[in-house]
Amino acid sequence: MSEIYAFIEAEKTTHPVAFLCRLLEVNRSSFCAWLAGAQARLSGGPLTRPWPTRSP
């Protein structure tokens, strides 16, 4: 499923997200949740660092 969401992310500059989701038969809310998770992973959020960090 991640490949489909990645495709939508790549093509959203040329086609509306709603159209792509309908064409590929995925929920737009699922794409938005995947996108939020991807952004959290890139920012080093809790999805990539589930353990507590210590202050120096």
N, C-alpha and C positions, 0 to 999 in steps of 0.2 A: 504494500500500500504506500510505503514511503516514496517509491518511484513515481507513483501517480501524483502525489502531493508535490514532489520536486518538479515534475513537469508543469503542473499548474503554476507554481512559483516562477518558473522560468518564462512561461508564456503569458503571465498576467499583464505584461506591458503592451501586448498586442491584442489581447482578447479580454473581455470582462470575466472576472472570477466566477460569477454566477453562471455564465454560459459554459465555461470549461467544466465546472462541477456537474452541471446538468448533462453535458456531453459525455463525460467520463463516469457518470452515475455514482458520484460521491456526494455526501452531505457537505454543504458549505461550512457548517459549524465544525465539522470534523477537520476540514482543511485549516480553518482558523485556529483550532486547538493545536494541530500539528505545527502550524507556523509559530504560535506562541511558545511551544515546547522547543522548537528549533532555535528561536531567539534566546531562550533561557540557557540552552546548551552552549551557544556561542558566547554568551556573556559570563560563563562559568557559574551559572546558577546552581540551585540544589540538585538538578538532574545529573550534573557531571561531578559534583562534589557532595555526596550525601553524608559525609562525616563532618563533625565540627572542626573548625580551624582554631588554632591557638594564637593568641596575640604574643608578639615577642617580648 
